[in-house]
Amino acid sequence: MEKDAFILLQLLAFAVWGNSLLTSSLSAKDNTNLHNQSQSNQSERKTNGVCNETVMLEVVHWCGYQFESQLNGMNSSDWCNFTLIAGYYNLFSHCTEFSTENVNCYWPNPQVENYVINIHKMFFSNCTLEMLIFQDPPDDILIILITVPIVLTIVMIAMVVWCSKRNDILV
């Protein structure tokens, strides 16, 4: 009977290990640590200087001008295709973030947020949201997503029943 318990324990350990491998790539733990480090560096920098909102808005407008000139170089019908403008939008986001932090201001803040909203209204107001058609995942993934919780539930129930029948473990 002890050999069965050992095998069951190994199976449970393997299931937990496999589950952690599957979900580790979905975790944002590493990204939050980097984000927290950048926030602590930003708060240290804020204590050294005062936010100059006038300079911040000028620099943010310069970032917007660069973004606008990049988009004006494209066909306006391509503005709604995010895969085509993702690089420009990424540069615009980084430009506003770093320029705001360089003048000792917090990012995001209401002024920059309003400016970004105005940029969206200017370039992306004609982009209509099409109805998304959801599709089932491939059968292989669907089978895994269904069977893993079922198997784990059955294993846990079996362990509880097995342990409750053994009085020598409880004592």
N, C-alpha and C positions, 0 to 999 in steps of 0.2 A: 504494500500500500504506500510506503514511503517513496518508492520509485515513481509511482504515478503522480504523487504530489510534486516531486522534483521536476518531472516532465511538464506538468501543468504550470509550475512557476516559471520554467524556462520559456514556455509558450507565451505566457503573459508578459514576461520581460521583452521577448522578441516583438510582440505586438506593440508595446509601448515604445520601444526603440524605433520601429517602423513608422509609427504615427508621428513621432517627433521629427523624423527625417522628412516626412511628407509636409509637415506644417512649418518647419524651420525656414523654408524659403518664403513663406507668406508673412513672416514676422517682420515688424518694423523696428525691432529692438536696436539693431545696429544704426539705423538711420536716426533714431531719436537720440542716441548717445552723441552722434555727430552734431545734431541740431542743438542739443543742450550745451555742448561745448561752444558752439558758435554764439549761442545766446549769452553764455557767461562772459565770453570775450567781448561781446557787444556791450553788455552792461558795465564791464570794466572800462571800456572806451568812453561810455557816456559820462562817467564820473569825471573824466579828464576835460571835457569840453561841453559847451552849450550848443544846443541845436540851432542852427541858422536856417530858418524856414525859407527865407527868401532865396538863398543860394541853393537850397535843396530843390525848390520848385523850378529854378532856372535849369539845374542839371537834369531834373526829371523831364522837363520840356525838351531838352536836347536829346535825351533818350527817345522820347516820343517822335521827335523830328527824324531821327535816324530810322526808327521803325516805319514811320510814314513814307520816307523816301524808298525804303526797301519794298514796301507793299505797292507803292505807285509804279515801281519798275516791273511789277507783275500784271497779268491780266486780272481785272477786277472780278471776273467770274471764278478765279481760283482762290479768292480770299476765304471762301467758306470751306475749302479743303484743308483741314488742319495738317495733314501730312506734308503739304507743300509749304506751309508757313510756320511749321513747328520750330524750325531753326531760328527764324527771325523773331518769333515770339519768345523763345528761350533767351536770346540775346537781349531783348527788351526787358524781360523780367530781371535778368542778372544785372543789367545796367541800372535799373531803378533801385534794386536792392543795394548794390555796392555803392552807388553814388549817394544814396540816402544815408548809409552807414558812415561814409567818409566825411560827411558834414556833421557828424555826431547826432544824427536823428534816428529815432526808432523806425524800423520797417517791419511790417506795414504800419502806416499811419493814415489818418483820414484824408489828408491832402493828396497823398500819392494814390490812395484808393479811389478817390473821386476822379483823378486824372486818368487812371486805368479804365474806369467805367466810361469816361468820355471817349477814350480811344476805341473801346468796344462798340459804343454807339456809332462812332464815325465809320468804322470799317466792317463791323459784323452785324449791323442791324438788319440787313437783308438776308441773312442766313436763316433759313427756316429750319426748324427742327422736324425732321422727318420721323414718322412713326417707326420705332425700332421693332423689328421682327425677331423675337427670341427663338432660338433653336436649341434643341436638346444637344448636350455634349456628345462626343463620339461614344459608341457603345462600351469600349474598353474602360474609359474614364467613368462612365455612368455605373458600370458594374462594380468598380472599386468603391465609388462613393456610396453605393447602397450596401455592399457586403461588409465593409470594414466596421461600421457601427453595429450591424446585426451580430457579427462574430464577437465583437468586444462585449456586447450585452450578454450574449449567451455564455461566454467565458466567465464573466463576472458573476452571473447567476449561479453557474456551476460551482465556482469557488465558494460562494456564500453557502450554498446547500451542503457542499462537501465539508466545509469547516464547521458548520452547525451540527453535523452528525458526529463529529469527533469531539468527544468530551475531554480527552487528554490534552488537546491544544488549548482549550479555554481555561484550564486549571493552572 
